[in-house]
Structure formats: C-alpha cells, structure tokens
Amino acid sequence: MSVTNLAELLNSRQFPGMTLTESGVAREWIRAHAFQYDSIEWNVRLGDGVELGPEFDEATRRAARLNSQKRADFIARGPLATAIVEVKNRLDARALGQLLMYRQLLSAMRPISGPVLLYAAGARIDPDTRPTFEAAGIIVEIYPVP
C-alpha cells in the first residue's frame, strides 16, 4: 500500500461494515501486514446471491441478489499472496465457516495468482476454538483493542 493510503487507513475511525471494535482490530491487522500487500478492498461481495424469478421487477431482483451475496470484510492483494480477512470482536465458528466459503467463492469468481491466505482477526478467541481454525489452515491473529 502506498504510504499515503496507509496513513489514511491507519487514521480511519471506522471501516465499512464494521463496529468500532472490529475497526480497531482491522487497523491493527493493517499495521502488522501493510507492507505485504498493495491494496485492500472492503466489503467484497462474493457468490451469486439469490436469483428471483421474472415475476419480480428488475430493481427487486437486483436488491435481492446484492443483499444475499456473501461479503468478506476485506481482501488484501499483494505480489506474493491474496489475503481474505474476517474480523470479529470474538472469533467463533461463524468466522471459520465464512472464511472457508469465501475462499471457494473467490477462487470461482476470478483468477488468482499465488496462494490465498485466510486470516481470522479478532479481539479475543476461546481456547477451544483456536485449534479448529488452525487445523483448517486459517491464520488466527488476536489484537486486544480497547
């Protein structure tokens, strides 16, 4: 990321679709990983979403599709890897399932060169949960933010 963009990101109070706590976690992830990646996309829509039938008008069909698509918190792209990052205050099984699904959907939607890394970033995680993330190849990073 450019130094200008990095300063802007680190000074952002709240990121799209995130609470203040989640934004604090995301900011710490960016601080730790910024120089590995060139860009970040927020609230990335993945998958097809629901397709309503022709009995609905185009605006309703479009709204249903957009509202039902999966959304990754953010995707960081760099020369060596792409990172899908799911941010939660407390990491749990939802984040695990989301990340596994997002990797599959992203790979099906667009060609990606290099590995796709999955990051679960949170303010906390239960001790019983961490081993399951790690067994699935998901990198867990905890950033206790106020």
N, C-alpha and C positions, 0 to 999 in steps of 0.2 A: 504494500500500500504506500502511496506517496506520503511523505512526511506531513504535507498539508492535510490530506484526508485523514491521516492517523490522528493528528491533533484534534481535528473536528470530531472524530469518533470518540476519542477519549474525553472530550468535553461535553458530549451529549448527555443530557439528564435521563432521557428515556428513549428506548428504541422501539420501532414499530411492533405492535402486538405484544409487548412485554410490560410487566409490572415494574415498579421502581427497583425492587429487589432483583428480579430477573435481569433488568438492565445493568445493575451493578455487577452481577455475575458475568454477563456478556462483555462488559467493559474490561473486566479482569482477564477474561479469555483473550480478548483482542490484544491487550497489553502483553500477554505472555507469548502470543503467536503471530503478531502482526508482520514480522519480517519474513515469515514463511509463505505469505500469501500476497497476491496482487490486488485482490478485490473481494468485496463482501456484497452479497445480495440478501436482502431482508424479506421475510415472509414469502418464501419461494413456493409458488403453487406447483403441486406435483399430481400427476394422475389425470384422469379424465373427468372425474366427478359424475354426478347424476345426470342422465340424459332424459329429459321429459319428452313425452310424445308430441306429435304435431298438433294435438288439440289445444296446446298452450301457445300463447303468443311468444315471439322471439325474446322479448325483454324478460319474461318469466323463465323461459328455458335457460337463458344466459345467466340469470341470477341464481338459479338452482345449480347450474354447473359450477359457477365460481364459488358459491357458498359451501359446496360439498367436496371441493377438491381438498386434498391434504396440503398442509402448509408447514414447511420446515422453518424453524425460527431464523436460521441463516445458513448460507452456504458460502464458504471461503474458497477462492480459487487461486492456485499458485502454480509455479512452473513444475513442481515435483508431485503435487497431490491436490485433490479436492477434498475439503472437509465439510461434512454435514454436522451442524452443531445444534443440539436440542438443549434448551436452557430451562431449568425448573428451580424453584426455591428448594424443594425437596425431591430428589431423584427417586423415582419409583418405577414399577413395571410399565406404566404408560409410556415413559420416555424410551424404555427398551424396545417396546413394540413399534413406537413411532420411528425410531432410527432404522430399525431393520426394514420397515416398509419404505421409508424414504430412499434408502439406498437402492432398493429394487426399482422403485418408480423413476428415480433419477436416471439410472442406467438404461431403462427402457425408453426414456424420453429423448435423450441426447447423447451423442458420443462423448466419452470422457477419456482423456489420455492420462495415464498414471493411475495410482490407487485412489480409492475413495475411502477416506478415514471417517469413522464415526466417533463423535465426541458427545458425551453426556456431561454438561457443565451445570453445577448446582451449588447452592449454599450449604447443603448437607445431604447425606445419604445414610440409610440404615445399614448397619454392618452386614445384615443378611442379604442385602440387595447387591452390594458391590461385586461379589464373586460371580453372580449371574451375568452382569454386564461384561465383566472381563472375559468370561467363558465364551461370550458371543463376539468377542473381538472389539468391543466398544471401549474406548478410552474414557475413563472417569476422571474428571478434574473438579475438585471442590475449592470454591472461593468463598469463604465465610465473609459476607458483606454485612454492614450494619443495616 
